[in-house]
Amino acid sequence: MPIDENIASYSDLAFKSAIVIYALVWIMLVWQFALTRTVPTTTRQLVTAGGGSDIVDEPPANVPGKVQPRGSERPFPERLGNMAFAVLFVGVGVHLASIVLRGFATHRFPLGNMFEFISMATAAAVLLGLILLRDQRFRGMWSFLLVPVLILLFLAGTKLHVDAAPVVPALKSYWLPVHVTVVSIGSGVFLVSGVASLLFLYRIWQPAGAESDNIFGQLARRLPDAQLLDRLAYRTTIIGFPIFGAGVILGAIWAEAAWGRFWGWDPKETCSFIAWVLYAAYLHARATSGWRDTKAAWINIAGFVAMLFNLFIINIVVSGLHSYAGLN
């Protein structure tokens, strides 16, 4: 069937609009991040039934995450963050509309090239962020999560953009929507996990104590607690690991149907396997007491770097059986 140029133009317009909306949301969240006061927590002591005591950190009044008394006006940074999130939902809707319209324009599943893959993966990352980062404690993390999303969307819309067209013959298979969708969703989940581990290492490197009055200390005080970031990275990797693993397995099944073998150590297959092993090592290290925290976070970041290497270098630079998945 011929390509519907009108729908394709609407898809491209929605994609560009999503980038603009995400950029606006990022500006609003950075503004909120800069205006948020960094007030140290107060400590109170609770006497337990057994006669002991527990130390509980209690946030002061008028900080994000604390319920305001009825009738009191919310601080401007909090209202700015709420407005940003309202706009973020609009951006996600426009982003998803661009993907759906691309499919209607080409009369196929919209995952036939790197442009479409990145669009799907970033949409998955933002959607997962809306689910897992809805708590006020993670509000400041959005200022950092949207940075790689915007960079990837910008690259997809400029250097990697291709006009709506049918896929090459090798991709005309019912395995395309199954395999590539699962891999793209897993990649989006790992994007959230990688950002969480990077922020965790920064939080460990720059403690948010009152003695850190330089710009790095002030930035650290606005981030979520280090242990919260560590748990977020672990939680998202637990979600993404089986999804990405299923995508690799489905790809092997497709390879057997297309090329007569399940595994041939093609560069993309090899790099995907390396990334999967790194994430398996991270989960194992995270569950082992001697390799928790910093060491495990570095393994998680290594897995994320392997994912980016697989996405850009393997698809664009290295020649292999998956080369048609790049700029064609």
C-alpha positions as CSV (number, residue, x, y, z in Angstrom):
1,M,0.0,0.0,0.0
2,P,1.3,3.5,-0.8
3,I,2.5,5.7,2.0
4,D,0.0,8.3,3.3
5,E,2.0,11.5,3.1
6,N,-0.6,13.5,5.0
7,I,-0.6,11.2,8.1
8,A,3.2,11.0,7.8
9,S,3.5,14.8,8.0
10,Y,1.2,14.8,11.1
11,S,3.4,12.2,12.7
12,D,6.6,14.3,12.1
13,L,4.8,17.4,13.4
14,A,3.7,15.5,16.5
15,F,7.3,14.2,17.0
16,K,8.8,17.7,16.8
17,S,6.0,19.0,19.1
18,A,6.9,16.4,21.7
19,I,10.5,17.5,21.7
20,V,9.4,21.1,22.3
21,I,7.0,20.1,25.1
22,Y,9.7,18.0,26.8
23,A,12.1,20.9,26.5
24,L,9.6,23.2,28.1
25,V,8.9,20.7,30.9
26,W,12.7,20.4,31.5
27,I,13.1,24.2,31.8
28,M,10.2,24.3,34.3
29,L,11.6,21.4,36.3
30,V,15.1,22.9,36.3
31,W,13.6,26.2,37.5
32,Q,11.8,24.4,40.3
33,F,15.0,22.5,41.1
34,A,16.9,25.7,41.4
35,L,14.3,27.4,43.6
36,T,13.7,24.6,46.0
37,R,15.1,25.4,49.4
38,T,17.5,22.9,50.8
39,V,16.5,22.8,54.5
40,P,18.2,20.2,56.7
41,T,15.9,17.6,58.2
42,T,15.0,17.8,61.9
43,T,15.6,14.7,64.1
44,R,13.2,13.5,66.7
45,Q,13.5,10.6,69.0
46,L,10.8,8.0,69.5
47,V,10.7,5.8,72.6
48,T,9.7,2.2,71.7
49,A,7.7,-0.2,73.9
50,G,10.8,-2.0,74.9
51,G,12.3,1.0,76.4
52,G,14.7,1.7,73.5
53,S,14.6,4.6,71.1
54,D,14.5,5.1,67.3
55,I,15.9,8.2,65.5
56,V,13.5,9.5,62.9
57,D,14.3,12.2,60.4
58,E,11.4,14.5,59.8
59,P,11.3,17.0,57.0
60,P,10.6,20.6,58.0
61,A,7.5,22.5,56.9
62,N,7.1,24.0,53.5
63,V,9.4,21.6,51.6
64,P,8.3,19.3,48.7
65,G,6.9,16.0,49.9
66,K,5.3,17.4,53.1
67,V,1.5,17.9,53.2
68,Q,0.6,21.5,53.6
69,P,-2.1,22.6,56.2
70,R,-5.5,23.2,54.7
71,G,-5.9,26.7,53.5
72,S,-2.2,27.4,53.2
73,E,-0.8,28.4,49.8
74,R,1.7,26.0,48.3
75,P,5.2,27.4,47.6
76,F,5.9,28.6,44.1
77,P,8.5,25.8,43.3
78,E,5.9,23.2,44.2
79,R,3.2,24.8,42.0
80,L,5.8,25.1,39.2
81,G,6.6,21.4,39.4
82,N,2.9,20.5,39.4
83,M,2.4,22.5,36.3
84,A,5.4,20.9,34.7
85,F,4.0,17.5,35.3
86,A,0.7,18.5,33.8
87,V,2.5,19.6,30.7
88,L,4.6,16.4,30.7
89,F,1.4,14.3,30.4
90,V,0.6,16.3,27.3
91,G,4.0,15.7,25.9
92,V,3.7,11.9,26.4
93,G,0.4,12.0,24.7
94,V,1.8,13.8,21.7
95,H,4.8,11.6,21.6
96,L,2.7,8.4,21.5
97,A,0.5,10.0,18.9
98,S,3.5,10.5,16.6
99,I,4.3,6.8,16.9
100,V,0.8,5.7,16.2
101,L,0.4,8.1,13.3
102,R,3.7,6.8,11.8
103,G,2.3,3.3,11.9
104,F,-0.9,4.4,10.1
105,A,1.1,6.3,7.5
106,T,3.3,3.3,6.6
107,H,0.7,0.6,7.1
108,R,3.1,-1.3,9.3
109,F,4.4,-1.5,12.9
110,P,6.5,1.7,13.4
111,L,9.8,0.0,14.4
112,G,11.6,-0.4,11.2
113,N,14.6,1.8,11.7
114,M,16.7,3.6,14.4
115,F,14.5,6.7,14.3
116,E,11.4,4.8,15.2
117,F,13.3,2.6,17.7
118,I,14.6,5.6,19.6
119,S,11.2,7.2,19.6
120,M,9.6,4.1,21.1
121,A,12.4,3.6,23.7
122,T,12.3,7.2,24.9
123,A,8.5,7.0,25.2
124,A,8.9,3.8,27.3
125,A,11.4,5.6,29.5
126,V,9.1,8.6,30.1
127,L,6.1,6.4,30.8
128,L,8.0,4.3,33.3
129,G,9.2,7.5,34.9
130,L,5.6,8.7,35.3
131,I,4.8,5.4,37.1
132,L,7.9,5.1,39.3
133,L,8.9,8.7,39.9
134,R,5.5,10.1,40.8
135,D,6.5,10.5,44.4
136,Q,7.6,14.0,45.4
137,R,10.9,12.6,46.7
138,F,11.9,11.8,43.1
139,R,10.7,15.1,41.6
140,G,14.2,16.5,41.3
141,M,15.4,13.4,39.3
142,W,13.2,14.4,36.3
143,S,15.6,17.3,35.6
144,F,18.3,14.7,34.8
145,L,16.1,12.0,33.2
146,L,14.8,14.3,30.5
147,V,18.3,15.2,29.4
148,P,19.2,11.9,27.7
149,V,15.6,11.7,26.5
150,L,15.9,15.1,24.8
151,I,19.4,14.3,23.4
152,L,18.2,11.0,21.9
153,L,15.1,12.5,20.4
154,F,17.1,15.4,18.9
155,L,19.5,12.9,17.3
156,A,16.6,10.8,16.1
157,G,14.9,13.8,14.6
158,T,18.0,15.2,12.9
159,K,20.8,12.7,12.1
160,L,18.7,9.6,12.2
161,H,15.4,10.8,10.7
162,V,14.1,9.0,7.7
163,D,10.9,9.6,5.8
164,A,8.0,7.3,6.2
165,A,8.5,4.3,3.9
166,P,8.0,0.5,3.8
167,V,10.6,-1.6,5.6
168,V,13.3,-3.6,3.8
169,P,12.3,-7.1,2.8
170,A,14.3,-8.7,5.7
171,L,12.0,-6.9,8.2
172,K,8.7,-8.0,6.7
173,S,7.9,-10.5,9.4
174,Y,5.4,-10.8,12.2
175,W,8.4,-11.1,14.5
176,L,9.3,-7.4,14.0
177,P,6.6,-6.0,16.3
178,V,7.2,-8.7,18.9
179,H,11.0,-8.6,19.0
180,V,11.8,-5.0,18.5
181,T,9.0,-3.7,20.8
182,V,10.2,-5.8,23.7
183,V,13.8,-4.7,23.1
184,S,12.9,-1.0,22.9
185,I,10.8,-1.2,26.1
186,G,13.6,-2.9,27.9
187,S,16.0,-0.2,26.6
188,G,13.7,2.5,27.9
189,V,13.6,0.9,31.3
190,F,17.4,0.6,31.4
191,L,17.6,4.4,30.6
192,V,15.8,5.2,33.9
193,S,18.0,2.7,35.7
194,G,21.2,4.1,34.3
195,V,20.3,7.7,35.3
196,A,19.4,6.6,38.8
197,S,22.8,4.9,39.2
198,L,24.7,7.9,37.9
199,L,22.8,10.2,40.4
200,F,23.5,7.7,43.1
201,L,27.2,7.8,42.5
202,Y,27.1,11.6,42.5
203,R,25.2,11.6,45.8
204,I,27.8,9.3,47.3
205,W,30.7,11.3,45.9
206,Q,29.2,14.6,47.1
207,P,27.5,14.1,50.5
208,A,24.6,16.6,51.1
209,G,25.8,17.6,54.5
210,A,25.5,21.1,55.8
211,E,29.3,21.5,55.5
212,S,29.1,21.2,51.7
213,D,28.3,24.8,50.8
214,N,29.8,24.7,47.3
215,I,27.6,24.4,44.2
216,F,28.1,20.6,44.1
217,G,26.9,20.2,47.7
218,Q,23.9,22.4,47.0
219,L,23.1,20.3,43.9
220,A,23.4,17.1,46.0
221,R,21.0,18.4,48.7
222,R,18.3,18.8,46.0
223,L,18.6,15.2,44.9
224,P,16.7,12.3,46.4
225,D,18.5,10.3,49.2
226,A,21.3,8.1,47.9
227,Q,19.6,4.9,49.2
228,L,16.4,5.9,47.4
229,L,18.3,6.3,44.2
230,D,20.0,2.9,44.7
231,R,16.7,1.2,45.3
232,L,15.2,2.9,42.2
233,A,18.1,1.7,40.0
234,Y,17.7,-1.9,41.4
235,R,13.9,-1.9,41.0
236,T,14.0,-0.7,37.4
237,T,16.7,-3.1,36.5
238,I,14.6,-6.0,37.9
239,I,11.8,-4.8,35.6
240,G,14.0,-4.3,32.5
241,F,16.2,-7.4,32.8
242,P,13.5,-10.0,32.0
243,I,12.0,-7.8,29.3
244,F,15.3,-7.3,27.5
245,G,16.2,-11.0,28.0
246,A,12.9,-11.9,26.4
247,G,13.7,-9.6,23.5
248,V,17.1,-11.3,23.0
249,I,15.4,-14.8,23.0
250,L,12.7,-13.6,20.6
251,G,15.4,-12.3,18.3
252,A,17.1,-15.6,18.3
253,I,13.9,-17.3,17.3
254,W,13.4,-14.8,14.5
255,A,17.0,-15.4,13.4
256,E,16.3,-19.1,13.2
257,A,13.3,-18.5,11.0
258,A,15.1,-15.9,8.8
259,W,18.7,-17.2,8.6
260,G,18.4,-20.8,9.7
261,R,20.3,-20.5,13.0
262,F,19.4,-19.2,16.4
263,W,22.7,-17.5,17.2
264,G,25.6,-16.6,14.9
265,W,27.7,-14.1,17.0
266,D,26.7,-11.2,14.7
267,P,28.1,-8.0,16.2
268,K,24.7,-6.8,17.4
269,E,23.9,-10.2,18.9
270,T,27.2,-10.3,20.7
271,C,26.8,-6.7,22.1
272,S,23.3,-7.5,23.2
273,F,24.5,-10.6,25.0
274,I,27.3,-8.6,26.7
275,A,24.8,-6.0,27.9
276,W,22.5,-8.7,29.2
277,V,25.4,-10.4,31.1
278,L,26.4,-7.0,32.6
279,Y,22.9,-6.4,33.9
280,A,22.8,-10.0,35.2
281,A,26.1,-9.3,37.0
282,Y,24.6,-6.1,38.5
283,L,21.6,-7.9,39.9
284,H,23.9,-10.5,41.3
285,A,26.2,-7.9,42.8
286,R,23.3,-5.9,44.2
287,A,22.1,-9.0,46.0
288,T,25.5,-9.7,47.4
289,S,26.4,-7.7,50.6
290,G,30.0,-7.3,49.6
291,W,29.3,-5.7,46.2
292,R,26.4,-3.4,47.0
293,D,26.2,0.3,46.6
294,T,29.1,1.8,44.6
295,K,30.6,-1.3,43.0
296,A,27.2,-2.5,41.9
297,A,26.3,0.9,40.5
298,W,29.4,1.0,38.3
299,I,28.4,-2.4,36.8
300,N,24.9,-1.0,36.1
301,I,26.4,2.0,34.3
302,A,28.7,-0.4,32.3
303,G,25.5,-2.2,31.2
304,F,23.9,1.1,30.2
305,V,27.1,2.1,28.2
306,A,26.9,-1.2,26.4
307,M,23.3,-0.5,25.5
308,L,24.3,2.9,24.0
309,F,27.2,1.3,22.2
310,N,24.9,-1.4,20.8
311,L,22.4,1.3,19.6
312,F,24.7,3.7,17.9
313,I,28.1,2.1,17.1
314,I,26.9,-1.3,16.2
315,N,24.0,-0.1,14.1
316,I,25.9,2.7,12.3
317,V,29.6,1.9,12.2
318,V,30.0,-1.9,12.4
319,S,28.9,-3.9,9.4
320,G,26.8,-7.0,10.1
321,L,23.5,-8.8,9.5
322,H,21.7,-6.1,11.4
323,S,23.1,-3.2,9.5
324,Y,19.8,-2.6,7.7
325,A,18.3,-1.6,11.1
326,G,20.2,1.7,11.0
327,L,19.7,4.5,8.6
328,N,17.9,2.7,5.8
